[in-house]
Amino acid sequence: MSQKRGDDNSYTLLSSGSATGSTTAIRGGEYIVFFDGTIGGATVALQIQSPSGTWMSVEVFTGAAISYTVLPRSQTGVNLPAGNVRAGVIGGSPSGLNVYLVGLG
């Protein structure tokens, strides 16, 4: 059985926000992501930056994007490489959004 890279850090991707968060560099590994706040008709998603610089929503193995229109929510078992992530916010009038990525190392 192969071992997954461990990361026991906690990353704040959005704190009391109302728009897309800043770029955050992560070590890579297996994570749980937490979303809470007032969504106000928006969609909030965990996004990753590709090697070409394009931002895209992270998908779980079923092909479903980790994005929500109803909060609070969480998703565990999120496997990510080392690189840049952010909390992407699209539309609506969100307020007080919090998004945290916590390593399961």
Gaussian input, Z-matrix of N, CA and C with variables (Angstrom, degrees):
# hf/3-21g

backbone

0 1
 N
 C     1     B1
 C     2     B2     1     A1
 N     3     B3     2     A2     1     D1
 C     4     B4     3     A3     2     D2
 C     5     B5     4     A4     3     D3
 N     6     B6     5     A5     4     D4
 C     7     B7     6     A6     5     D5
 C     8     B8     7     A7     6     D6
 N     9     B9     8     A8     7     D7
 C    10    B10     9     A9     8     D8
 C    11    B11    10    A10     9     D9
 N    12    B12    11    A11    10    D10
 C    13    B13    12    A12    11    D11
 C    14    B14    13    A13    12    D12
 N    15    B15    14    A14    13    D13
 C    16    B16    15    A15    14    D14
 C    17    B17    16    A16    15    D15
 N    18    B18    17    A17    16    D16
 C    19    B19    18    A18    17    D17
 C    20    B20    19    A19    18    D18
 N    21    B21    20    A20    19    D19
 C    22    B22    21    A21    20    D20
 C    23    B23    22    A22    21    D21
 N    24    B24    23    A23    22    D22
 C    25    B25    24    A24    23    D23
 C    26    B26    25    A25    24    D24
 N    27    B27    26    A26    25    D25
 C    28    B28    27    A27    26    D26
 C    29    B29    28    A28    27    D27
 N    30    B30    29    A29    28    D28
 C    31    B31    30    A30    29    D29
 C    32    B32    31    A31    30    D30
 N    33    B33    32    A32    31    D31
 C    34    B34    33    A33    32    D32
 C    35    B35    34    A34    33    D33
 N    36    B36    35    A35    34    D34
 C    37    B37    36    A36    35    D35
 C    38    B38    37    A37    36    D36
 N    39    B39    38    A38    37    D37
 C    40    B40    39    A39    38    D38
 C    41    B41    40    A40    39    D39
 N    42    B42    41    A41    40    D40
 C    43    B43    42    A42    41    D41
 C    44    B44    43    A43    42    D42
 N    45    B45    44    A44    43    D43
 C    46    B46    45    A45    44    D44
 C    47    B47    46    A46    45    D45
 N    48    B48    47    A47    46    D46
 C    49    B49    48    A48    47    D47
 C    50    B50    49    A49    48    D48
 N    51    B51    50    A50    49    D49
 C    52    B52    51    A51    50    D50
 C    53    B53    52    A52    51    D51
 N    54    B54    53    A53    52    D52
 C    55    B55    54    A54    53    D53
 C    56    B56    55    A55    54    D54
 N    57    B57    56    A56    55    D55
 C    58    B58    57    A57    56    D56
 C    59    B59    58    A58    57    D57
 N    60    B60    59    A59    58    D58
 C    61    B61    60    A60    59    D59
 C    62    B62    61    A61    60    D60
 N    63    B63    62    A62    61    D61
 C    64    B64    63    A63    62    D62
 C    65    B65    64    A64    63    D63
 N    66    B66    65    A65    64    D64
 C    67    B67    66    A66    65    D65
 C    68    B68    67    A67    66    D66
 N    69    B69    68    A68    67    D67
 C    70    B70    69    A69    68    D68
 C    71    B71    70    A70    69    D69
 N    72    B72    71    A71    70    D70
 C    73    B73    72    A72    71    D71
 C    74    B74    73    A73    72    D72
 N    75    B75    74    A74    73    D73
 C    76    B76    75    A75    74    D74
 C    77    B77    76    A76    75    D75
 N    78    B78    77    A77    76    D76
 C    79    B79    78    A78    77    D77
 C    80    B80    79    A79    78    D78
 N    81    B81    80    A80    79    D79
 C    82    B82    81    A81    80    D80
 C    83    B83    82    A82    81    D81
 N    84    B84    83    A83    82    D82
 C    85    B85    84    A84    83    D83
 C    86    B86    85    A85    84    D84
 N    87    B87    86    A86    85    D85
 C    88    B88    87    A87    86    D86
 C    89    B89    88    A88    87    D87
 N    90    B90    89    A89    88    D88
 C    91    B91    90    A90    89    D89
 C    92    B92    91    A91    90    D90
 N    93    B93    92    A92    91    D91
 C    94    B94    93    A93    92    D92
 C    95    B95    94    A94    93    D93
 N    96    B96    95    A95    94    D94
 C    97    B97    96    A96    95    D95
 C    98    B98    97    A97    96    D96
 N    99    B99    98    A98    97    D97
 C   100   B100    99    A99    98    D98
 C   101   B101   100   A100    99    D99
 N   102   B102   101   A101   100   D100
 C   103   B103   102   A102   101   D101
 C   104   B104   103   A103   102   D102
 N   105   B105   104   A104   103   D103
 C   106   B106   105   A105   104   D104
 C   107   B107   106   A106   105   D105
 N   108   B108   107   A107   106   D106
 C   109   B109   108   A108   107   D107
 C   110   B110   109   A109   108   D108
 N   111   B111   110   A110   109   D109
 C   112   B112   111   A111   110   D110
 C   113   B113   112   A112   111   D111
 N   114   B114   113   A113   112   D112
 C   115   B115   114   A114   113   D113
 C   116   B116   115   A115   114   D114
 N   117   B117   116   A116   115   D115
 C   118   B118   117   A117   116   D116
 C   119   B119   118   A118   117   D117
 N   120   B120   119   A119   118   D118
 C   121   B121   120   A120   119   D119
 C   122   B122   121   A121   120   D120
 N   123   B123   122   A122   121   D121
 C   124   B124   123   A123   122   D122
 C   125   B125   124   A124   123   D123
 N   126   B126   125   A125   124   D124
 C   127   B127   126   A126   125   D125
 C   128   B128   127   A127   126   D126
 N   129   B129   128   A128   127   D127
 C   130   B130   129   A129   128   D128
 C   131   B131   130   A130   129   D129
 N   132   B132   131   A131   130   D130
 C   133   B133   132   A132   131   D131
 C   134   B134   133   A133   132   D132
 N   135   B135   134   A134   133   D133
 C   136   B136   135   A135   134   D134
 C   137   B137   136   A136   135   D135
 N   138   B138   137   A137   136   D136
 C   139   B139   138   A138   137   D137
 C   140   B140   139   A139   138   D138
 N   141   B141   140   A140   139   D139
 C   142   B142   141   A141   140   D140
 C   143   B143   142   A142   141   D141
 N   144   B144   143   A143   142   D142
 C   145   B145   144   A144   143   D143
 C   146   B146   145   A145   144   D144
 N   147   B147   146   A146   145   D145
 C   148   B148   147   A147   146   D146
 C   149   B149   148   A148   147   D147
 N   150   B150   149   A149   148   D148
 C   151   B151   150   A150   149   D149
 C   152   B152   151   A151   150   D150
 N   153   B153   152   A152   151   D151
 C   154   B154   153   A153   152   D152
 C   155   B155   154   A154   153   D153
 N   156   B156   155   A155   154   D154
 C   157   B157   156   A156   155   D155
 C   158   B158   157   A157   156   D156
 N   159   B159   158   A158   157   D157
 C   160   B160   159   A159   158   D158
 C   161   B161   160   A160   159   D159
 N   162   B162   161   A161   160   D160
 C   163   B163   162   A162   161   D161
 C   164   B164   163   A163   162   D162
 N   165   B165   164   A164   163   D163
 C   166   B166   165   A165   164   D164
 C   167   B167   166   A166   165   D165
 N   168   B168   167   A167   166   D166
 C   169   B169   168   A168   167   D167
 C   170   B170   169   A169   168   D168
 N   171   B171   170   A170   169   D169
 C   172   B172   171   A171   170   D170
 C   173   B173   172   A172   171   D171
 N   174   B174   173   A173   172   D172
 C   175   B175   174   A174   173   D173
 C   176   B176   175   A175   174   D174
 N   177   B177   176   A176   175   D175
 C   178   B178   177   A177   176   D176
 C   179   B179   178   A178   177   D177
 N   180   B180   179   A179   178   D178
 C   181   B181   180   A180   179   D179
 C   182   B182   181   A181   180   D180
 N   183   B183   182   A182   181   D181
 C   184   B184   183   A183   182   D182
 C   185   B185   184   A184   183   D183
 N   186   B186   185   A185   184   D184
 C   187   B187   186   A186   185   D185
 C   188   B188   187   A187   186   D186
 N   189   B189   188   A188   187   D187
 C   190   B190   189   A189   188   D188
 C   191   B191   190   A190   189   D189
 N   192   B192   191   A191   190   D190
 C   193   B193   192   A192   191   D191
 C   194   B194   193   A193   192   D192
 N   195   B195   194   A194   193   D193
 C   196   B196   195   A195   194   D194
 C   197   B197   196   A196   195   D195
 N   198   B198   197   A197   196   D196
 C   199   B199   198   A198   197   D197
 C   200   B200   199   A199   198   D198
 N   201   B201   200   A200   199   D199
 C   202   B202   201   A201   200   D200
 C   203   B203   202   A202   201   D201
 N   204   B204   203   A203   202   D202
 C   205   B205   204   A204   203   D203
 C   206   B206   205   A205   204   D204
 N   207   B207   206   A206   205   D205
 C   208   B208   207   A207   206   D206
 C   209   B209   208   A208   207   D207
 N   210   B210   209   A209   208   D208
 C   211   B211   210   A210   209   D209
 C   212   B212   211   A211   210   D210
 N   213   B213   212   A212   211   D211
 C   214   B214   213   A213   212   D212
 C   215   B215   214   A214   213   D213
 N   216   B216   215   A215   214   D214
 C   217   B217   216   A216   215   D215
 C   218   B218   217   A217   216   D216
 N   219   B219   218   A218   217   D217
 C   220   B220   219   A219   218   D218
 C   221   B221   220   A220   219   D219
 N   222   B222   221   A221   220   D220
 C   223   B223   222   A222   221   D221
 C   224   B224   223   A223   222   D222
 N   225   B225   224   A224   223   D223
 C   226   B226   225   A225   224   D224
 C   227   B227   226   A226   225   D225
 N   228   B228   227   A227   226   D226
 C   229   B229   228   A228   227   D227
 C   230   B230   229   A229   228   D228
 N   231   B231   230   A230   229   D229
 C   232   B232   231   A231   230   D230
 C   233   B233   232   A232   231   D231
 N   234   B234   233   A233   232   D232
 C   235   B235   234   A234   233   D233
 C   236   B236   235   A235   234   D234
 N   237   B237   236   A236   235   D235
 C   238   B238   237   A237   236   D236
 C   239   B239   238   A238   237   D237
 N   240   B240   239   A239   238   D238
 C   241   B241   240   A240   239   D239
 C   242   B242   241   A241   240   D240
 N   243   B243   242   A242   241   D241
 C   244   B244   243   A243   242   D242
 C   245   B245   244   A244   243   D243
 N   246   B246   245   A245   244   D244
 C   247   B247   246   A246   245   D245
 C   248   B248   247   A247   246   D246
 N   249   B249   248   A248   247   D247
 C   250   B250   249   A249   248   D248
 C   251   B251   250   A250   249   D249
 N   252   B252   251   A251   250   D250
 C   253   B253   252   A252   251   D251
 C   254   B254   253   A253   252   D252
 N   255   B255   254   A254   253   D253
 C   256   B256   255   A255   254   D254
 C   257   B257   256   A256   255   D255
 N   258   B258   257   A257   256   D256
 C   259   B259   258   A258   257   D257
 C   260   B260   259   A259   258   D258
 N   261   B261   260   A260   259   D259
 C   262   B262   261   A261   260   D260
 C   263   B263   262   A262   261   D261
 N   264   B264   263   A263   262   D262
 C   265   B265   264   A264   263   D263
 C   266   B266   265   A265   264   D264
 N   267   B267   266   A266   265   D265
 C   268   B268   267   A267   266   D266
 C   269   B269   268   A268   267   D267
 N   270   B270   269   A269   268   D268
 C   271   B271   270   A270   269   D269
 C   272   B272   271   A271   270   D270
 N   273   B273   272   A272   271   D271
 C   274   B274   273   A273   272   D272
 C   275   B275   274   A274   273   D273
 N   276   B276   275   A275   274   D274
 C   277   B277   276   A276   275   D275
 C   278   B278   277   A277   276   D276
 N   279   B279   278   A278   277   D277
 C   280   B280   279   A279   278   D278
 C   281   B281   280   A280   279   D279
 N   282   B282   281   A281   280   D280
 C   283   B283   282   A282   281   D281
 C   284   B284   283   A283   282   D282
 N   285   B285   284   A284   283   D283
 C   286   B286   285   A285   284   D284
 C   287   B287   286   A286   285   D285
 N   288   B288   287   A287   286   D286
 C   289   B289   288   A288   287   D287
 C   290   B290   289   A289   288   D288
 N   291   B291   290   A290   289   D289
 C   292   B292   291   A291   290   D290
 C   293   B293   292   A292   291   D291
 N   294   B294   293   A293   292   D292
 C   295   B295   294   A294   293   D293
 C   296   B296   295   A295   294   D294
 N   297   B297   296   A296   295   D295
 C   298   B298   297   A297   296   D296
 C   299   B299   298   A298   297   D297
 N   300   B300   299   A299   298   D298
 C   301   B301   300   A300   299   D299
 C   302   B302   301   A301   300   D300
 N   303   B303   302   A302   301   D301
 C   304   B304   303   A303   302   D302
 C   305   B305   304   A304   303   D303
 N   306   B306   305   A305   304   D304
 C   307   B307   306   A306   305   D305
 C   308   B308   307   A307   306   D306
 N   309   B309   308   A308   307   D307
 C   310   B310   309   A309   308   D308
 C   311   B311   310   A310   309   D309
 N   312   B312   311   A311   310   D310
 C   313   B313   312   A312   311   D311
 C   314   B314   313   A313   312   D312

   B1=1.4314
   B2=1.5321
   B3=1.3207
   B4=1.4589
   B5=1.5266
   B6=1.3224
   B7=1.4523
   B8=1.5147
   B9=1.3250
   B10=1.4539
   B11=1.5150
   B12=1.3104
   B13=1.4515
   B14=1.5197
   B15=1.3121
   B16=1.4518
   B17=1.5227
   B18=1.2870
   B19=1.4618
   B20=1.5169
   B21=1.3262
   B22=1.4612
   B23=1.5228
   B24=1.3353
   B25=1.4636
   B26=1.5211
   B27=1.3177
   B28=1.4554
   B29=1.5236
   B30=1.3332
   B31=1.4629
   B32=1.5257
   B33=1.3225
   B34=1.4605
   B35=1.5211
   B36=1.3346
   B37=1.4582
   B38=1.5256
   B39=1.3302
   B40=1.4626
   B41=1.5261
   B42=1.3259
   B43=1.4531
   B44=1.5196
   B45=1.3154
   B46=1.4657
   B47=1.5323
   B48=1.3412
   B49=1.4553
   B50=1.5117
   B51=1.3444
   B52=1.4665
   B53=1.5211
   B54=1.3395
   B55=1.4621
   B56=1.5235
   B57=1.3250
   B58=1.4620
   B59=1.5242
   B60=1.3307
   B61=1.4574
   B62=1.5227
   B63=1.3056
   B64=1.4650
   B65=1.5206
   B66=1.3136
   B67=1.4613
   B68=1.5265
   B69=1.3337
   B70=1.4555
   B71=1.5225
   B72=1.3327
   B73=1.4622
   B74=1.5271
   B75=1.3392
   B76=1.4659
   B77=1.5207
   B78=1.3344
   B79=1.4671
   B80=1.5173
   B81=1.3249
   B82=1.4531
   B83=1.5120
   B84=1.3194
   B85=1.4541
   B86=1.5131
   B87=1.3196
   B88=1.4617
   B89=1.5296
   B90=1.3465
   B91=1.4606
   B92=1.5196
   B93=1.3517
   B94=1.4514
   B95=1.5261
   B96=1.3302
   B97=1.4667
   B98=1.5232
   B99=1.3348
   B100=1.4617
   B101=1.5203
   B102=1.3336
   B103=1.4649
   B104=1.5223
   B105=1.3495
   B106=1.4568
   B107=1.5242
   B108=1.3264
   B109=1.4608
   B110=1.5152
   B111=1.3194
   B112=1.4604
   B113=1.5211
   B114=1.3229
   B115=1.4584
   B116=1.5280
   B117=1.3254
   B118=1.4637
   B119=1.5167
   B120=1.3339
   B121=1.4613
   B122=1.5197
   B123=1.3161
   B124=1.4732
   B125=1.5238
   B126=1.3221
   B127=1.4557
   B128=1.5153
   B129=1.3193
   B130=1.4589
   B131=1.5215
   B132=1.3474
   B133=1.4579
   B134=1.5223
   B135=1.3207
   B136=1.4537
   B137=1.5264
   B138=1.3319
   B139=1.4623
   B140=1.5219
   B141=1.3223
   B142=1.4620
   B143=1.5176
   B144=1.3293
   B145=1.4583
   B146=1.5279
   B147=1.3246
   B148=1.4675
   B149=1.5280
   B150=1.3378
   B151=1.4562
   B152=1.5387
   B153=1.3430
   B154=1.4641
   B155=1.5297
   B156=1.3547
   B157=1.4569
   B158=1.5142
   B159=1.3425
   B160=1.4613
   B161=1.5219
   B162=1.3541
   B163=1.4551
   B164=1.5244
   B165=1.3357
   B166=1.4653
   B167=1.5176
   B168=1.3315
   B169=1.4613
   B170=1.5185
   B171=1.3189
   B172=1.4608
   B173=1.5197
   B174=1.3276
   B175=1.4579
   B176=1.5188
   B177=1.3309
   B178=1.4558
   B179=1.5234
   B180=1.3182
   B181=1.4622
   B182=1.5180
   B183=1.3166
   B184=1.4661
   B185=1.5275
   B186=1.3343
   B187=1.4647
   B188=1.5098
   B189=1.3409
   B190=1.4635
   B191=1.5232
   B192=1.3253
   B193=1.4637
   B194=1.5178
   B195=1.3164
   B196=1.4552
   B197=1.5181
   B198=1.3322
   B199=1.4609
   B200=1.5177
   B201=1.3233
   B202=1.4561
   B203=1.5190
   B204=1.3348
   B205=1.4543
   B206=1.5244
   B207=1.3412
   B208=1.4576
   B209=1.5246
   B210=1.3348
   B211=1.4618
   B212=1.5219
   B213=1.3204
   B214=1.4513
   B215=1.5221
   B216=1.3082
   B217=1.4679
   B218=1.5243
   B219=1.3235
   B220=1.4643
   B221=1.5156
   B222=1.3005
   B223=1.4650
   B224=1.5202
   B225=1.3117
   B226=1.4526
   B227=1.5320
   B228=1.3149
   B229=1.4618
   B230=1.5189
   B231=1.3277
   B232=1.4629
   B233=1.5281
   B234=1.3248
   B235=1.4608
   B236=1.5253
   B237=1.3282
   B238=1.4604
   B239=1.5210
   B240=1.3291
   B241=1.4564
   B242=1.5269
   B243=1.3073
   B244=1.4624
   B245=1.5232
   B246=1.3241
   B247=1.4577
   B248=1.5110
   B249=1.3198
   B250=1.4602
   B251=1.5218
   B252=1.3316
   B253=1.4601
   B254=1.5265
   B255=1.3282
   B256=1.4580
   B257=1.5233
   B258=1.3312
   B259=1.4582
   B260=1.5157
   B261=1.3351
   B262=1.4573
   B263=1.5150
   B264=1.3346
   B265=1.4637
   B266=1.5223
   B267=1.3455
   B268=1.4643
   B269=1.5203
   B270=1.3339
   B271=1.4587
   B272=1.5102
   B273=1.3293
   B274=1.4543
   B275=1.5170
   B276=1.3247
   B277=1.4631
   B278=1.5261
   B279=1.3385
   B280=1.4585
   B281=1.5292
   B282=1.3269
   B283=1.4606
   B284=1.5203
   B285=1.2920
   B286=1.4616
   B287=1.5161
   B288=1.3418
   B289=1.4684
   B290=1.5167
   B291=1.3266
   B292=1.4574
   B293=1.5261
   B294=1.3211
   B295=1.4628
   B296=1.5225
   B297=1.3350
   B298=1.4466
   B299=1.5217
   B300=1.3313
   B301=1.4539
   B302=1.5270
   B303=1.3324
   B304=1.4458
   B305=1.5207
   B306=1.3313
   B307=1.4619
   B308=1.5112
   B309=1.3292
   B310=1.4633
   B311=1.5120
   B312=1.3511
   B313=1.4606
   B314=1.4785
   A1=108.23
   A2=116.09
   A3=119.45
   A4=110.38
   A5=115.22
   A6=120.42
   A7=109.82
   A8=115.81
   A9=121.10
   A10=108.74
   A11=115.11
   A12=120.36
   A13=108.38
   A14=117.59
   A15=121.23
   A16=112.01
   A17=117.15
   A18=123.98
   A19=105.62
   A20=116.64
   A21=119.04
   A22=112.09
   A23=116.69
   A24=121.36
   A25=111.06
   A26=114.95
   A27=122.86
   A28=107.36
   A29=116.94
   A30=122.23
   A31=109.42
   A32=116.34
   A33=121.28
   A34=106.99
   A35=117.32
   A36=121.50
   A37=111.58
   A38=116.44
   A39=121.33
   A40=107.17
   A41=117.01
   A42=121.62
   A43=109.36
   A44=116.46
   A45=123.46
   A46=110.53
   A47=115.54
   A48=121.90
   A49=114.53
   A50=113.52
   A51=120.19
   A52=111.24
   A53=117.29
   A54=122.68
   A55=108.52
   A56=116.53
   A57=121.95
   A58=110.79
   A59=115.99
   A60=122.18
   A61=112.91
   A62=114.34
   A63=122.36
   A64=110.88
   A65=115.72
   A66=122.60
   A67=109.21
   A68=115.81
   A69=121.66
   A70=108.76
   A71=117.37
   A72=121.94
   A73=109.04
   A74=116.18
   A75=121.12
   A76=109.96
   A77=115.43
   A78=121.26
   A79=113.02
   A80=117.54
   A81=121.45
   A82=111.59
   A83=115.83
   A84=122.17
   A85=110.54
   A86=115.89
   A87=121.35
   A88=108.72
   A89=116.06
   A90=121.65
   A91=112.09
   A92=113.97
   A93=122.45
   A94=105.10
   A95=116.29
   A96=120.86
   A97=107.93
   A98=115.25
   A99=122.70
   A100=109.51
   A101=116.74
   A102=123.69
   A103=107.83
   A104=118.10
   A105=120.47
   A106=109.32
   A107=115.98
   A108=122.31
   A109=110.45
   A110=115.50
   A111=121.91
   A112=108.82
   A113=117.13
   A114=122.31
   A115=112.75
   A116=118.72
   A117=121.94
   A118=115.24
   A119=117.53
   A120=121.41
   A121=115.01
   A122=117.68
   A123=121.76
   A124=110.49
   A125=115.32
   A126=123.45
   A127=106.78
   A128=116.94
   A129=121.21
   A130=107.56
   A131=116.30
   A132=120.72
   A133=110.93
   A134=115.55
   A135=120.98
   A136=106.44
   A137=116.72
   A138=121.16
   A139=110.68
   A140=115.55
   A141=122.93
   A142=108.61
   A143=116.13
   A144=121.01
   A145=109.00
   A146=116.11
   A147=121.25
   A148=109.56
   A149=118.55
   A150=120.97
   A151=113.64
   A152=117.35
   A153=119.82
   A154=112.23
   A155=116.83
   A156=121.08
   A157=114.65
   A158=117.77
   A159=122.39
   A160=110.35
   A161=116.62
   A162=121.23
   A163=109.47
   A164=116.87
   A165=122.04
   A166=109.67
   A167=116.09
   A168=120.89
   A169=110.19
   A170=115.44
   A171=121.50
   A172=107.88
   A173=116.71
   A174=121.93
   A175=109.99
   A176=116.34
   A177=121.10
   A178=107.92
   A179=117.35
   A180=120.87
   A181=113.83
   A182=118.11
   A183=120.62
   A184=111.84
   A185=117.13
   A186=121.36
   A187=113.02
   A188=117.63
   A189=120.85
   A190=109.65
   A191=116.12
   A192=121.09
   A193=109.82
   A194=116.28
   A195=121.50
   A196=106.25
   A197=115.26
   A198=122.26
   A199=108.29
   A200=115.60
   A201=120.01
   A202=112.08
   A203=115.21
   A204=122.43
   A205=110.75
   A206=116.89
   A207=123.24
   A208=107.21
   A209=116.63
   A210=121.12
   A211=109.37
   A212=120.03
   A213=128.93
   A214=112.15
   A215=115.53
   A216=122.97
   A217=108.81
   A218=115.34
   A219=121.35
   A220=108.37
   A221=115.90
   A222=122.14
   A223=107.14
   A224=116.76
   A225=120.68
   A226=110.02
   A227=116.24
   A228=120.78
   A229=112.93
   A230=117.04
   A231=121.49
   A232=107.68
   A233=116.48
   A234=121.67
   A235=109.84
   A236=115.85
   A237=121.01
   A238=110.68
   A239=117.63
   A240=120.94
   A241=109.36
   A242=117.09
   A243=120.34
   A244=107.67
   A245=116.97
   A246=120.07
   A247=111.22
   A248=116.02
   A249=122.64
   A250=111.86
   A251=115.41
   A252=122.35
   A253=108.69
   A254=116.07
   A255=121.87
   A256=108.57
   A257=115.23
   A258=121.94
   A259=106.19
   A260=116.94
   A261=121.99
   A262=110.50
   A263=116.60
   A264=122.01
   A265=108.32
   A266=115.82
   A267=121.35
   A268=109.57
   A269=116.72
   A270=123.03
   A271=114.60
   A272=114.43
   A273=122.41
   A274=114.68
   A275=114.14
   A276=122.54
   A277=109.30
   A278=117.71
   A279=119.71
   A280=111.32
   A281=114.91
   A282=120.09
   A283=108.88
   A284=115.43
   A285=120.46
   A286=114.22
   A287=117.34
   A288=119.59
   A289=110.58
   A290=114.62
   A291=121.87
   A292=107.99
   A293=115.91
   A294=120.61
   A295=107.02
   A296=115.42
   A297=121.32
   A298=109.42
   A299=116.40
   A300=123.48
   A301=106.29
   A302=117.14
   A303=121.61
   A304=109.78
   A305=115.76
   A306=120.96
   A307=112.36
   A308=116.01
   A309=121.86
   A310=110.96
   A311=116.63
   A312=122.91
   A313=111.79
   D1=133.66
   D2=179.49
   D3=-79.41
   D4=152.34
   D5=178.31
   D6=-97.58
   D7=142.04
   D8=175.82
   D9=-88.02
   D10=149.11
   D11=175.43
   D12=-64.43
   D13=136.81
   D14=179.38
   D15=-98.18
   D16=139.99
   D17=173.71
   D18=-141.95
   D19=114.06
   D20=-179.78
   D21=-101.97
   D22=17.34
   D23=177.80
   D24=-80.71
   D25=157.12
   D26=173.77
   D27=-115.69
   D28=132.48
   D29=-177.11
   D30=-119.98
   D31=130.01
   D32=174.76
   D33=-93.03
   D34=110.35
   D35=-178.69
   D36=-89.39
   D37=-26.17
   D38=179.02
   D39=-155.81
   D40=131.39
   D41=179.95
   D42=-129.72
   D43=110.92
   D44=-179.23
   D45=53.10
   D46=42.16
   D47=-174.92
   D48=-94.10
   D49=169.52
   D50=176.95
   D51=-137.38
   D52=6.64
   D53=-179.67
   D54=-149.59
   D55=174.20
   D56=180.00
   D57=-52.60
   D58=135.64
   D59=-177.96
   D60=-79.48
   D61=172.46
   D62=179.35
   D63=-73.37
   D64=159.87
   D65=174.86
   D66=-66.83
   D67=133.79
   D68=178.52
   D69=-127.20
   D70=125.80
   D71=177.00
   D72=-82.95
   D73=132.18
   D74=178.45
   D75=-121.69
   D76=160.58
   D77=-178.93
   D78=-79.96
   D79=-24.07
   D80=-177.49
   D81=94.19
   D82=148.52
   D83=-179.21
   D84=145.39
   D85=-151.03
   D86=179.33
   D87=-106.03
   D88=135.77
   D89=-172.50
   D90=-134.97
   D91=165.38
   D92=163.04
   D93=-119.34
   D94=140.60
   D95=178.97
   D96=-117.37
   D97=135.69
   D98=-179.63
   D99=-115.42
   D100=136.95
   D101=176.71
   D102=-126.25
   D103=131.33
   D104=170.36
   D105=-152.88
   D106=165.32
   D107=-178.25
   D108=127.60
   D109=-168.67
   D110=179.51
   D111=-100.21
   D112=116.03
   D113=-172.49
   D114=-79.06
   D115=-31.93
   D116=174.79
   D117=53.23
   D118=39.61
   D119=178.64
   D120=80.99
   D121=3.07
   D122=179.91
   D123=-88.22
   D124=172.20
   D125=169.39
   D126=-117.87
   D127=133.00
   D128=176.40
   D129=-119.13
   D130=135.10
   D131=-174.31
   D132=-138.54
   D133=149.09
   D134=169.71
   D135=-79.65
   D136=124.13
   D137=-177.99
   D138=-121.19
   D139=150.26
   D140=178.14
   D141=-126.78
   D142=148.61
   D143=179.84
   D144=-95.64
   D145=126.71
   D146=179.78
   D147=-75.15
   D148=166.67
   D149=177.01
   D150=-57.58
   D151=-24.05
   D152=179.01
   D153=-85.72
   D154=-4.15
   D155=178.79
   D156=97.51
   D157=-1.58
   D158=-179.97
   D159=-77.92
   D160=134.67
   D161=175.08
   D162=-89.12
   D163=135.61
   D164=179.31
   D165=-145.11
   D166=153.60
   D167=177.93
   D168=-69.96
   D169=140.06
   D170=175.53
   D171=-75.46
   D172=138.02
   D173=177.87
   D174=-114.83
   D175=146.58
   D176=172.35
   D177=-83.31
   D178=175.95
   D179=-174.02
   D180=-61.03
   D181=-22.86
   D182=178.79
   D183=-76.67
   D184=-8.09
   D185=-178.71
   D186=92.71
   D187=-0.66
   D188=179.29
   D189=-84.49
   D190=133.32
   D191=177.95
   D192=-69.26
   D193=147.18
   D194=174.59
   D195=-85.41
   D196=82.76
   D197=179.65
   D198=-145.65
   D199=146.24
   D200=-173.53
   D201=-138.54
   D202=151.17
   D203=173.64
   D204=-117.23
   D205=-3.27
   D206=177.17
   D207=-130.67
   D208=130.81
   D209=-178.78
   D210=-124.85
   D211=158.56
   D212=4.53
   D213=-81.26
   D214=154.31
   D215=179.49
   D216=-146.70
   D217=162.34
   D218=171.73
   D219=-149.18
   D220=158.83
   D221=176.85
   D222=-141.40
   D223=124.73
   D224=178.66
   D225=-105.94
   D226=168.67
   D227=179.33
   D228=70.84
   D229=33.58
   D230=179.72
   D231=-90.83
   D232=110.16
   D233=-179.53
   D234=-94.69
   D235=123.06
   D236=-176.82
   D237=-132.33
   D238=145.63
   D239=173.76
   D240=-80.28
   D241=167.36
   D242=171.82
   D243=-61.57
   D244=140.28
   D245=-179.81
   D246=156.67
   D247=-157.43
   D248=-176.56
   D249=-104.11
   D250=136.13
   D251=175.09
   D252=-131.30
   D253=167.25
   D254=174.17
   D255=-161.65
   D256=167.93
   D257=172.24
   D258=-97.81
   D259=114.61
   D260=179.90
   D261=-93.38
   D262=131.52
   D263=179.56
   D264=-119.28
   D265=127.93
   D266=-178.30
   D267=-124.55
   D268=123.93
   D269=172.59
   D270=70.15
   D271=-172.82
   D272=175.04
   D273=65.26
   D274=-165.90
   D275=179.53
   D276=-132.22
   D277=66.57
   D278=-176.91
   D279=-73.63
   D280=158.20
   D281=174.09
   D282=-151.26
   D283=149.56
   D284=176.58
   D285=59.80
   D286=31.46
   D287=179.92
   D288=-75.61
   D289=135.61
   D290=175.31
   D291=-125.89
   D292=132.53
   D293=176.46
   D294=-134.89
   D295=125.20
   D296=-179.65
   D297=-125.65
   D298=140.63
   D299=175.41
   D300=-116.31
   D301=119.33
   D302=-175.16
   D303=-119.63
   D304=123.39
   D305=179.18
   D306=-69.66
   D307=142.01
   D308=-179.84
   D309=-100.22
   D310=22.93
   D311=-178.53
   D312=-59.95

